[in-house]
């Protein structure tokens, strides 16, 4: 059911509204989706997550940087490909 809801939300462009808070920090719907996908995919790359969510990499990178600043995610170089995070 969660996957269907995410697809509907993406289709209607509701990804920039604040939806909830994590540890007292407000997050947007897109940030919530990113956190969900990180939780449900083992060591996903930034490109993999952007593709999963249907977001261009530039926009996605900005969202990741925001989540890093909020200390909700960490960004680490891939052990396999040092160019990938």
Secondary structure by P-SEA (a helix, b strand, c coil): caaaaaaaaaaaccccccccccccccccaaaaaaaaaaaacccccaaaaaaaacccaaaaaaaaaaaaaaccbbbbccccccccc
